Amino acid sequence: MIKVTCAIIRNEENEVLIVQRGEATDHPLKWEFPGGKLAKGESEEECIIREISEELSMDIVICGRLPVVEHDYGQKQIKLIPFICDTLDELPFLSEHLAYRWIVPEELSSIDFSEADIPVSESYYSLVSKEKGSGVTDRPEERQSFSDDRELQDMVNRMMSMKEAEWVATSAIENPAIFKKLYEYSFSSDKKLAFRASWTLSKVCDKFPDLIYPYLPDIINRLGEIDNESTQRSFLRIISLSDFARISVKHHGILAEHCFAALKSGFSAIAIKAYSMEILYNLVVIYPELLNELTSTINLLEGEGSAGVIARGTMILKKLAKTPINPKSSQL
């Protein structure tokens, strides 16, 4: 019996990610939930986080489990261990699969899944339907107060869903000290804590973007120091959604340099490249002299072979073609 993990990955619209197997695989052109085999000595949780990072270059937060599925394919027997996960990454990098789709749970029954994935999809749809019918939420309505720093850190590390992150984010909105702590945790050497804290800050900024502006100069100054890719993704996402008129010319220059370097690097993750393109798009609108460099850099990325990066680059070029460019009096 081979132990295999899989992830039901949800995005901010509560859509679910499915991926299609290639023609030369055991189950050609079938759809499945991404995942893979347990490596020796790793836990099931470590396995799914590693597999999703390796297969799709995505960060996930584990939110729960579904019942284990045992299936006999004839040539092999597998024990499929499904995890429910949330993510802020919208563009998977396909290193093993042919295609991907984000679908609403109601579409699951119409998908041509691999046999072992069928009961997983049924279990997930049953859970979603039950929660909708009962009005179940991930957290009680009462607000928790945090008596000390360790308690807040533990809470951030235990977050198990997008809704729970939003609940912590609401506490941060109501209490500036919590917001400041989340910001500090985002630079922690504990990469798990740093990712979850910066992920939560991103949720805060979605609802109340004004809260981040006092911190933006420091974030931009420290982008080059952040070796935690997950935290960098969250911060670049926050910056890409910000009002660039409220960011100084000096920091425009730092952003341009950082984002061009990320695009030209062979080691940057797909989400980092995607958010860097969005930031540079915003800068080109202000500084048209950057247009040629951005266009040529995006065109060079076509040789990289990443469908996600190419698709985002094409989208940015189309946006630029339609966007009126109003030069700023001060140049970078």
C-alpha positions in Angstrom: 0.0 0.0 0.0 1.6 3.3 -1.2 0.9 6.3 1.0 0.0 9.4 -1.1 -1.1 12.9 0.0 -3.2 15.2 -2.1 -4.4 18.8 -1.6 -7.8 20.4 -2.2 -6.4 23.9 -2.6 -8.9 26.8 -2.3 -8.3 30.3 -3.5 -9.9 33.5 -2.2 -13.1 32.9 -4.2 -13.4 29.4 -2.7 -12.6 27.8 -6.0 -10.7 24.5 -6.0 -7.5 23.8 -8.0 -7.4 20.6 -10.1 -4.6 19.5 -12.4 -4.5 17.3 -15.5 -2.1 14.4 -15.9 0.0 14.0 -19.0 -0.6 11.6 -21.9 2.4 9.4 -20.9 1.3 8.9 -17.2 -0.5 6.0 -15.5 -3.9 7.7 -15.9 -3.5 9.8 -19.1 -5.4 13.0 -19.3 -7.3 12.4 -16.1 -7.8 15.2 -13.6 -6.7 15.0 -10.0 -5.9 16.9 -6.9 -2.2 17.7 -6.8 0.1 15.8 -4.3 2.5 12.9 -4.2 4.1 10.1 -2.3 5.4 10.3 1.2 9.2 10.4 1.4 11.0 8.4 4.1 10.9 10.0 7.5 8.5 12.9 6.6 5.1 13.5 8.1 2.0 13.6 5.9 1.7 17.4 6.5 5.4 17.9 5.5 4.8 15.7 2.4 1.9 17.7 1.0 3.6 21.1 1.7 6.7 19.8 -0.1 4.8 18.3 -3.0 2.8 21.4 -3.7 5.9 23.6 -3.5 7.8 21.2 -5.9 5.0 20.5 -8.3 3.3 23.9 -8.5 5.6 26.5 -6.7 2.7 27.4 -4.4 2.5 28.2 -0.7 -0.4 26.5 1.1 -1.8 26.7 4.6 -3.3 23.3 5.8 -6.8 23.8 7.0 -8.1 20.3 7.7 -8.4 16.8 6.4 -10.9 14.6 4.6 -11.4 10.8 5.0 -8.5 8.6 3.7 -9.3 6.8 0.5 -7.8 3.3 -0.2 -7.9 2.3 -3.9 -6.6 -0.7 -5.8 -5.6 0.2 -9.3 -4.5 -3.4 -10.0 -0.9 -2.7 -10.6 -0.7 -0.8 -7.3 -2.7 0.0 -4.2 -2.7 3.5 -2.7 -3.8 5.1 0.5 -4.7 8.6 -0.5 -4.6 11.2 2.3 -6.5 14.4 1.4 -5.8 17.8 3.0 -7.9 20.9 2.6 -5.7 23.9 2.0 -5.9 27.6 1.4 -3.5 29.7 -0.7 -2.9 33.3 -1.9 -1.1 32.1 -5.0 -3.3 32.2 -8.0 -0.8 31.0 -10.7 0.6 27.5 -10.3 3.8 26.6 -12.1 3.2 23.3 -13.9 6.3 21.2 -13.7 4.6 17.8 -14.0 1.0 18.3 -15.2 -0.5 19.2 -18.5 -3.0 21.8 -17.4 -4.8 23.3 -14.4 -8.2 24.7 -13.6 -9.8 26.6 -10.8 -13.4 25.4 -10.4 -16.3 25.9 -8.1 -17.3 22.9 -5.9 -20.5 22.4 -7.9 -18.4 21.5 -10.9 -16.6 18.7 -9.2 -19.1 16.0 -10.2 -18.6 16.8 -13.9 -14.8 16.3 -13.9 -13.1 13.2 -15.3 -11.1 12.4 -12.2 -8.6 9.6 -11.6 -10.5 6.9 -9.7 -9.0 7.5 -6.3 -9.8 11.2 -6.5 -13.5 10.7 -7.1 -14.4 9.9 -3.5 -12.2 12.8 -2.4 -14.1 15.2 -4.6 -17.4 13.7 -3.2 -16.3 14.1 0.4 -15.2 17.7 -0.2 -18.5 18.6 -1.9 -20.5 17.0 0.9 -18.5 19.0 3.4 -19.0 22.3 1.6 -22.8 21.6 1.1 -23.1 20.8 4.8 -21.3 24.0 5.9 -23.5 26.1 3.6 -26.6 24.6 4.9 -25.7 24.9 8.6 -24.0 28.3 8.3 -20.9 26.9 10.0 -17.9 29.3 10.3 -14.3 28.5 11.0 -14.2 30.5 14.2 -16.6 31.5 17.0 -18.0 35.0 16.8 -16.3 36.0 20.1 -13.1 37.9 19.8 -10.1 36.4 21.5 -7.8 38.7 23.4 -4.1 38.0 23.4 -2.5 38.3 26.8 1.1 38.0 25.6 3.4 37.8 22.6 3.8 34.0 22.8 0.0 33.5 22.8 -0.3 35.6 19.6 2.5 33.7 17.9 0.9 30.4 18.8 -2.4 31.7 17.4 -0.8 32.7 14.1 1.0 29.4 13.8 -2.3 27.5 14.4 -4.3 29.3 11.8 -6.2 26.7 9.8 -8.1 28.6 7.1 -8.6 31.7 5.1 -11.5 32.7 7.3 -9.4 32.2 10.4 -6.7 34.5 9.0 -9.5 37.1 8.4 -10.6 36.7 12.0 -7.0 37.4 13.2 -6.8 40.2 10.7 -10.0 41.8 12.2 -8.3 41.7 15.6 -5.3 43.4 14.1 -7.6 46.1 12.6 -9.1 46.7 16.0 -5.8 46.6 17.9 -2.8 48.4 16.3 -0.5 46.6 18.7 -1.5 43.3 17.1 -1.0 44.7 13.6 2.5 45.8 14.6 3.3 42.4 16.0 2.2 40.7 12.8 4.5 43.0 10.9 7.4 42.1 13.2 6.7 38.4 12.9 6.8 38.7 9.1 10.6 39.2 9.4 11.0 36.3 11.8 13.7 33.6 11.2 10.9 31.1 11.9 9.8 30.8 8.2 6.4 29.3 9.1 5.6 32.1 11.5 6.8 34.7 9.0 4.8 33.3 6.1 1.5 33.1 8.2 2.0 36.6 9.7 2.7 38.2 6.3 -0.2 36.2 4.8 -2.5 37.6 7.5 -1.2 41.1 6.8 -2.1 40.7 3.2 -5.7 39.9 4.3 -5.8 43.0 6.5 -4.6 45.1 3.6 -7.3 43.7 1.3 -10.0 45.2 3.7 -8.1 48.2 5.1 -5.3 49.1 2.8 -4.6 52.4 4.6 -3.1 50.5 7.6 0.0 49.4 5.7 1.1 52.8 4.3 3.2 53.8 7.3 5.0 50.5 6.9 5.6 50.6 3.2 8.9 52.5 3.2 10.4 50.0 5.6 9.0 47.1 3.6 10.4 48.4 0.3 13.8 49.2 1.9 14.0 45.6 3.3 12.8 43.7 0.3 16.4 42.8 -0.7 17.0 41.4 2.8 14.1 38.9 2.8 15.3 35.4 2.1 11.9 33.9 3.0 10.3 33.6 -0.5 6.8 33.2 1.1 7.1 36.5 3.0 8.4 38.2 -0.1 5.4 37.0 -2.1 3.0 38.4 0.5 4.8 41.8 0.6 5.0 42.1 -3.2 1.3 41.3 -3.4 0.5 44.1 -0.8 2.7 46.6 -2.8 1.2 45.6 -6.1 -2.3 46.5 -4.8 -1.2 49.8 -3.2 -1.7 53.4 -4.4 1.7 54.3 -6.0 0.9 58.0 -5.7 1.4 57.5 -1.9 4.8 55.9 -2.4 7.9 58.2 -2.7 9.9 58.6 -5.8 12.9 57.2 -4.0 11.0 54.1 -3.2 9.7 53.9 -6.7 13.3 53.5 -7.8 14.1 50.8 -5.2 11.0 48.9 -6.4 11.9 49.2 -10.0 15.4 47.8 -9.4 14.2 45.0 -7.2 11.4 43.9 -9.5 13.5 43.9 -12.7 16.1 41.8 -10.8 13.4 39.4 -9.8 12.1 39.0 -13.4 15.6 38.5 -14.8 16.6 36.0 -12.1 16.4 32.3 -13.0 15.6 31.5 -9.3 12.5 33.7 -8.6 9.3 31.8 -8.0 6.4 32.3 -10.4 4.3 34.3 -7.9 7.2 36.7 -7.3 7.7 37.3 -11.0 3.9 37.8 -11.4 3.7 40.4 -8.6 6.9 42.1 -9.8 5.3 42.5 -13.3 2.2 44.1 -11.7 4.4 46.5 -9.7 6.4 47.4 -12.8 3.2 48.0 -14.7 2.2 50.6 -12.1 5.6 52.2 -12.4 5.5 52.3 -16.2 2.2 54.2 -16.0 4.1 56.9 -14.1 7.5 56.6 -15.7 7.1 55.7 -19.4 10.9 55.5 -19.9 10.6 52.1 -18.2 8.3 50.8 -20.9 10.9 49.4 -23.3 12.8 47.7 -20.5 9.7 46.0 -19.2 8.5 45.0 -22.6 11.9 43.5 -23.6 12.2 41.7 -20.2 8.7 40.2 -20.5 9.5 39.0 -24.1 12.7 37.4 -22.8 10.7 35.4 -20.3 9.0 33.5 -23.1 12.1 31.4 -23.3 11.8 30.3 -19.7 9.0 27.8 -20.5 6.7 28.8 -17.6 3.1 29.0 -18.9 2.1 31.0 -15.8 4.7 33.6 -16.3 4.1 33.9 -20.0 0.4 34.3 -19.5 0.9 37.0 -16.9 3.4 38.8 -19.1 1.0 38.7 -22.0 -1.7 40.2 -19.8 0.6 43.0 -18.6 1.5 43.9 -22.2 -2.1 44.0 -23.2 -2.9 46.3 -20.2 0.0 48.6 -21.2 -1.3 48.8 -24.7 -4.7 50.1 -23.4 -3.5 52.3 -20.5 -2.9 56.0 -21.0 0.5 56.8 -19.6 0.9 60.1 -17.7 4.6 60.9 -17.1 5.6 62.1 -13.7 7.6 65.3 -13.6 10.4 63.7 -11.6 12.1 60.8 -13.3 13.6 57.7 -11.6 
